[in-house]
Amino acid sequence: MTGVTRWTGHEAGLLRKAMRKTGKAFAELVGVNQRQIPRWEGRGETLELSLANQKALDTLLARADPDVQQRFAALLTERAAAEHDERAEELLRRDPRTSRHPVDGKLMTLVEEGIYLSGPDNRSVWLEPFLIDIYPTTNEDYARFVLATGHRPPATGRRPPQHWPGGRCPVSLANHPVVWVTWHDATAYARWAGKVLPSARQWEKAARGPRGRIYPWGAEPTAAKANTAAAGIDATTSVSRYQSGVSPYGAFDMCGNVWEWCSTEEESGNGRYELKGSAFTSPFERAVPSLRNAANASMKDNDTGFRCAAALS
């Protein structure tokens, strides 16, 4: 990720955070007085940096380790989702792995072709390249789909669920993953968006990366990096909340928050489809992307949602 169009104090601050540097150490790398750094970050978007400073930051980002570039992209992604900041999202599109889908407008990340380690026994599996949503489908996303198609809103029984009072998406939950959706609902959304539900293998590769991490963030069982029962929240959270738990491809919530429907049907062919990711109701021990789970296609619950995938055009 190189060549940001226009650096402001806010982007400089995000880069410092991604590099995990103190203000003094970051100032030395950029070649400015250390007093400049709190000034840049304090004024945020109102301060456009000088051409010399911008070139220095471009060079610093271009030479940064891939892990730093990934963290920087993740921080920009989180900000774009939380603040609906079009400029931050424009910066993200400069990452060659990241693009915005033309139908539902969701950010997607590229998962390159190649072998990855699959399942608890880490079998080598080859997959073609594909795109996958950086975030699960949110209530706001699903509301746009309902408005565009007239599809029945998420419901349990004859009434909308508690999180959609009166059948309408509440503003307070707009950026939370949609729940109470069946596999059929999720498939209908994907069809409308010109996407598909990911296969279980695609989902797992996007979560674990090509080297088969145990968790999206690595090998350490760190409960603070995901919304599982261990967090004690007992509800969904914003899809951009757990930026420290992103996968090697920059995908959020691949552990915790909600179980996610996949397109893979169980071998028995009895109408049950695989679910991935665990949820806010799950013990942390189940927050392992290699874990297998499945449910009937008509099942809907307060801890089950989805995200979409797409082939490369």
Secondary structure, DSSP 8 states (H G I E B T S, - for coil): ----S--BHHHHHHHHHHHT--HHHHHHHHTS-TTHHHHHHHHGGG-B--HHHHHHHHHHHHHS-HHHHHHHHHHHHHHHHHH--HHHHHHHTTSTTEEE-TTT--EEEEE-SEEEEETTTTEEEEE--EEEESS--BHHHHHHHHHHH----S-BTTB--TTSGGGS--GGGTTSB--S--HHHHHHHHHHHT-B---HHHHHHHHHTTTT-SBTTBSS--GGGSBSGGG---S---TTS-GGG--TT--S-SSBS-EEEEEEE-TT-SSEEEEES--TTS-GGG--TT--EEEETT---TTEE---EE---
